[in-house]
Amino acid sequence: MTVPNQLTILRMLLTPIFVVLFISERLIFKQVSVLVFAVAALTDWYDGWVARKFGTVSRWGIFLDPLADKILTSAAFVAFAWLGLVEWWMVWVIVIRDISITLLRSFAELRGRTLHTNFSAKVKTFAQMVFIYAILLATVLKDTLPGFQAVSSVVLDRNVVYYSMLVITIITFGTGLQYIIGNFRILYSSLRAFSGRTQSE
């Protein structure tokens, strides 16, 4: 197994550890969870850099790497919902959209088809990560640094969290539709080719 793929597997293994630590009632565990999430997110950048630099991009990596990313971010949203910070219905919209689109993209790329990612999808990913880090840090630092309590109270204000999450949910769903429409021919041909191959076997 290549180093990039090992890092991808590590990111997937760190995800449940992050969730268990973050939803714990002990402050020290919550503090460690932020570090675990940061390390897991960092492996995403590093495994991509290693794969490109040393030419170790593999079909397995093409499938697993983006999926591991979405599993990590989806786990963060699920943890937030578990603690009552965000609405479950919003989380399910985001999770179903991100996982399904990632699987479709990975499948198409395994079939040798390159799908187009537009700028709005990158904005979506950036907005999700900013939101996740803001909630993580605000949740942990409000009990760690007394001087941060005022900022945390603003970040964790119920209305602020609700409407921020609502905007992210709408953007995520919208970019999902845009992605499917923009790549419909490629996705359709890939699925059709796979269906024909399966029937022939």
C-alpha positions as CSV (number, residue, x, y, z in Angstrom):
1,M,0.0,0.0,0.0
2,T,1.4,3.4,-1.0
3,V,2.1,6.2,1.6
4,P,-0.8,8.4,0.3
5,N,-3.2,5.5,0.7
6,Q,-1.9,4.8,4.2
7,L,-2.5,8.4,5.1
8,T,-6.0,8.2,3.7
9,I,-6.7,5.1,5.8
10,L,-5.3,6.9,8.8
11,R,-7.7,9.8,8.2
12,M,-10.6,7.3,8.2
13,L,-9.4,5.7,11.4
14,L,-9.0,9.1,13.2
15,T,-12.6,10.1,12.3
16,P,-14.4,7.9,14.9
17,I,-11.8,8.7,17.5
18,F,-12.5,12.4,16.9
19,V,-16.2,11.9,17.3
20,V,-15.9,9.9,20.5
21,L,-13.6,12.5,22.0
22,F,-15.7,15.5,21.0
23,I,-19.0,14.3,22.3
24,S,-17.4,13.3,25.6
25,E,-18.3,15.4,28.6
26,R,-14.7,15.7,29.7
27,L,-13.0,18.9,28.6
28,I,-9.6,17.3,28.1
29,F,-11.2,14.9,25.6
30,K,-12.8,17.7,23.7
31,Q,-9.5,19.6,23.6
32,V,-7.8,16.5,22.2
33,S,-10.6,16.1,19.6
34,V,-9.7,19.4,18.0
35,L,-6.1,18.2,17.6
36,V,-7.2,14.9,16.2
37,F,-9.5,16.6,13.7
38,A,-6.7,19.0,12.6
39,V,-4.3,16.1,12.1
40,A,-6.8,14.2,10.1
41,A,-7.6,17.2,7.9
42,L,-3.8,17.8,7.5
43,T,-3.4,14.2,6.1
44,D,-5.7,15.2,3.3
45,W,-3.3,17.9,2.1
46,Y,-0.2,15.8,2.7
47,D,-1.3,12.6,1.0
48,G,-2.2,14.6,-2.1
49,W,1.1,16.3,-2.1
50,V,3.0,13.0,-1.7
51,A,1.0,11.4,-4.5
52,R,1.7,14.2,-6.9
53,K,5.3,14.6,-6.0
54,F,6.3,11.0,-6.2
55,G,3.8,9.9,-8.9
56,T,2.0,7.4,-6.6
57,V,-1.5,8.2,-7.6
58,S,-3.5,4.9,-7.7
59,R,-7.0,3.8,-8.6
60,W,-7.6,2.9,-5.0
61,G,-6.4,6.3,-3.9
62,I,-8.7,8.0,-6.4
63,F,-11.6,6.3,-4.9
64,L,-10.7,6.4,-1.2
65,D,-9.2,9.9,-0.8
66,P,-12.2,12.1,-1.5
67,L,-14.4,9.6,0.3
68,A,-12.3,9.9,3.4
69,D,-12.6,13.7,3.3
70,K,-16.3,13.6,3.2
71,I,-16.5,11.0,6.0
72,L,-14.4,13.3,8.2
73,T,-16.5,16.4,7.6
74,S,-19.8,14.4,7.7
75,A,-18.7,13.0,11.1
76,A,-18.1,16.5,12.4
77,F,-21.7,17.5,11.4
78,V,-23.1,14.4,13.0
79,A,-21.2,15.1,16.2
80,F,-22.6,18.6,16.2
81,A,-26.2,17.3,15.8
82,W,-25.6,14.7,18.5
83,L,-24.8,17.5,20.9
84,G,-27.8,19.5,19.8
85,L,-25.8,22.3,18.2
86,V,-27.3,21.9,14.7
87,E,-30.5,20.4,13.2
88,W,-30.4,16.8,12.2
89,W,-32.3,17.4,8.9
90,M,-29.6,19.8,7.7
91,V,-26.9,17.3,8.6
92,W,-28.6,14.5,6.6
93,V,-29.0,16.8,3.5
94,I,-25.3,17.6,3.7
95,V,-24.1,14.1,4.4
96,I,-26.2,12.4,1.7
97,R,-25.2,15.0,-0.9
98,D,-21.5,14.9,-0.1
99,I,-21.2,11.1,0.1
100,S,-23.3,10.4,-3.0
101,I,-21.6,13.1,-5.2
102,T,-18.2,11.8,-4.0
103,L,-19.0,8.2,-4.9
104,L,-20.3,9.3,-8.3
105,R,-17.2,11.3,-9.0
106,S,-14.9,8.6,-7.8
107,F,-16.7,6.0,-9.8
108,A,-16.5,8.1,-13.0
109,E,-12.8,8.8,-12.5
110,L,-12.2,5.0,-12.0
111,R,-13.9,4.6,-15.4
112,G,-11.4,7.2,-16.9
113,R,-13.9,10.1,-17.0
114,T,-12.9,13.4,-15.5
115,L,-15.7,15.4,-14.0
116,H,-15.7,19.2,-13.8
117,T,-15.7,20.8,-10.4
118,N,-16.9,24.4,-10.5
119,F,-16.0,27.3,-8.2
120,S,-19.2,27.1,-6.2
121,A,-18.2,23.6,-5.1
122,K,-14.9,25.0,-3.7
123,V,-16.8,27.7,-1.9
124,K,-19.0,25.1,-0.4
125,T,-16.1,23.1,0.9
126,F,-14.4,26.2,2.3
127,A,-17.6,27.3,4.0
128,Q,-18.1,23.9,5.6
129,M,-14.6,23.8,6.9
130,V,-14.8,27.3,8.3
131,F,-18.1,26.4,10.1
132,I,-16.7,23.2,11.5
133,Y,-13.5,24.8,12.9
134,A,-15.5,27.7,14.3
135,I,-17.8,25.4,16.2
136,L,-15.0,23.1,17.3
137,L,-12.9,26.0,18.7
138,A,-15.8,27.9,20.2
139,T,-17.0,24.8,22.0
140,V,-13.6,23.9,23.4
141,L,-12.2,27.4,24.1
142,K,-15.2,28.7,26.0
143,D,-14.2,26.4,28.9
144,T,-10.5,26.6,28.3
145,L,-9.8,30.3,28.0
146,P,-12.0,32.6,30.1
147,G,-11.3,35.5,27.8
148,F,-12.7,33.6,24.9
149,Q,-16.2,33.1,26.5
150,A,-17.6,36.3,24.9
151,V,-16.5,35.3,21.4
152,S,-17.8,31.7,21.9
153,S,-21.2,33.0,23.1
154,V,-21.5,34.8,19.8
155,V,-20.3,31.9,17.6
156,L,-22.5,29.4,19.5
157,D,-25.5,31.6,19.6
158,R,-28.5,29.5,18.6
159,N,-29.6,31.8,15.8
160,V,-26.1,32.3,14.5
161,V,-25.5,28.6,14.3
162,Y,-28.9,27.8,12.8
163,Y,-28.8,30.4,10.0
164,S,-25.1,29.7,9.3
165,M,-25.9,26.0,9.0
166,L,-29.0,26.7,6.9
167,V,-26.9,28.7,4.4
168,I,-24.3,26.0,4.2
169,T,-27.1,23.4,3.7
170,I,-28.6,25.3,0.9
171,I,-25.2,25.9,-0.8
172,T,-24.3,22.2,-0.4
173,F,-27.6,21.0,-1.9
174,G,-27.5,23.6,-4.7
175,T,-23.9,22.7,-5.7
176,G,-24.9,19.0,-5.7
177,L,-27.6,19.7,-8.2
178,Q,-25.3,21.9,-10.2
179,Y,-22.6,19.2,-10.2
180,I,-25.0,16.5,-11.5
181,I,-26.5,18.7,-14.2
182,G,-23.1,19.9,-15.4
183,N,-21.7,16.4,-15.5
184,F,-24.9,14.5,-16.5
185,R,-23.6,13.2,-19.8
186,I,-20.4,11.9,-18.3
187,L,-22.1,10.3,-15.3
188,Y,-24.8,8.8,-17.5
189,S,-22.3,7.2,-19.9
190,S,-20.2,5.9,-17.0
191,L,-23.1,4.3,-15.3
192,R,-24.4,2.9,-18.6
193,A,-21.0,1.4,-19.4
194,F,-20.8,-0.1,-16.0
195,S,-24.3,-1.5,-16.3
196,G,-23.5,-3.1,-19.7
197,R,-20.3,-4.6,-18.4
198,T,-22.1,-6.1,-15.4
199,Q,-24.8,-7.6,-17.5
200,S,-22.2,-9.1,-19.9
201,E,-20.5,-10.8,-16.9
